[in-house]
Structure formats: structure tokens, C-alpha cells
């Protein structure tokens, strides 16, 4: 599924300053990353479906990537979901 959004911008505060937009990732799980915004302090997890090679089921991915939530929260960011 595709959502209409700016390619390099925070989807929550629309910050476009690339010095305040970063992402966290693991070399072992290249299909996952956590995009973070220093301006609003929020993060969003993303999945590169081109690298998964399996069917995508969002509720399962949410559980399978809880470790990414923990890393983002440890770094001081807050989830935009709930």
C-alpha cells in the first residue's frame, strides 16, 4: 500500500530539515527501519517490502518489531501510534 506523503519529511510535523531527520536500523534486519524526527520527537517504523520476500501482515509486523520501539524510546523518541 502507498500513502501520499513527502519523501523526505516528518509525516507528523512536516519537518523537512534533513539535519533533524534520521533513521535507526540493524544490519541484521535490513528490511526494517525506524524513521525519527528530532523536531517533534516522534518515530515511525517502516518495512521495505522489496526485502522481505513474504506476505506483509501489519499486526504481526507490529509485534515482530517491538524491539525497534524499545530502541527508539531508549533514544528519547515517542511513538506516534497510541
FENHUZI-V186317 format. One record per pair of residues at least 12 apart in sequence whose ideal C-beta (glycine too) atoms are under 8 Angstrom apart, sorted by the first residue. I is the first residue (numbers start at 0). J is the second residue. If there is no record, write none. Layout:
i = {I | I}
j = {J | J}
//
This chain:
i = {7 | 8 | 9 | 9 | 9 | 9 | 9 | 10 | 10 | 11 | 11 | 11 | 11 | 11 | 12 | 12 | 12 | 12 | 14 | 14 | 14 | 16 | 19 | 19 | 19 | 20 | 20 | 20 | 20 | 21 | 21 | 21 | 22 | 22 | 23 | 23 | 23 | 23 | 23 | 23 | 29 | 29 | 30 | 30 | 30 | 30 | 30 | 31 | 31 | 31 | 31 | 31 | 31 | 32 | 32 | 32 | 33 | 33 | 33 | 33 | 33 | 35 | 35 | 35 | 36 | 40 | 40 | 40 | 41 | 41 | 41 | 41 | 42 | 42 | 42 | 42 | 42 | 43 | 44 | 44 | 44 | 44 | 44 | 46 | 46}
j = {20 | 20 | 34 | 36 | 38 | 39 | 41 | 43 | 79 | 36 | 39 | 41 | 43 | 79 | 36 | 38 | 39 | 41 | 36 | 38 | 39 | 38 | 36 | 37 | 38 | 34 | 35 | 36 | 37 | 34 | 35 | 37 | 34 | 35 | 35 | 42 | 67 | 70 | 71 | 74 | 47 | 50 | 46 | 47 | 48 | 50 | 51 | 44 | 45 | 46 | 47 | 64 | 67 | 44 | 45 | 47 | 45 | 67 | 70 | 71 | 76 | 71 | 74 | 76 | 76 | 75 | 76 | 77 | 76 | 77 | 78 | 79 | 71 | 76 | 77 | 78 | 79 | 79 | 60 | 61 | 64 | 67 | 68 | 60 | 64}
//
